[in-house]
Amino acid sequence: MDSQGVTADPRLQQFIEIESQKQRFQQLVHQMTEVCWEMCMDKPGPKLDSRTEVCFVNCVERFIDTSKFILNRLEQTRKSQGAFSESMID
């Protein structure tokens, strides 16, 4: 029960959690964009030099690796919570 004595809908709670996770992910994308830009971009110009290009590629690849790890972890957490919920029903 919440502070008003009403039980929250579990589907609503799950929706809110998913949306919160999406928001955190978007914040991470924004932060990583800032980090890669600051780390790799010395001076803007009409073309990227090879060092800057390699830096951006490496930064983006690490971001993708991290994103995959996070998504896999969230999926594992979701599955384990689902299994826990199902065991509580039985």
Steps between C-alpha positions, in 0.01 A plus 500: 500500500613853435458800729134538397410139579469396135695209355695596186443300184804273442482565124518874566797450731674289234427765234643771723813292566551436127460869421745588778750256353456659157561843649815381676622347174438826310691689768786255456501558123514874559784466751697269271455741209643779713788282620593383150474852360716651774749214492540477124428840347794741521382755248196484272575509132357399166651151531605265780867412515584130534582523872167665580311250286667204676423658837131539413480145366658359817279712722183395315604133502554513878161667532336223296673234710383671817147539366480132411622406846244726667214374282595138565517569872159670498353205308647252751358706786159515333499123441606424856229731636245330275609157622479623859150637441386175340635296792305724741176429310542120508 
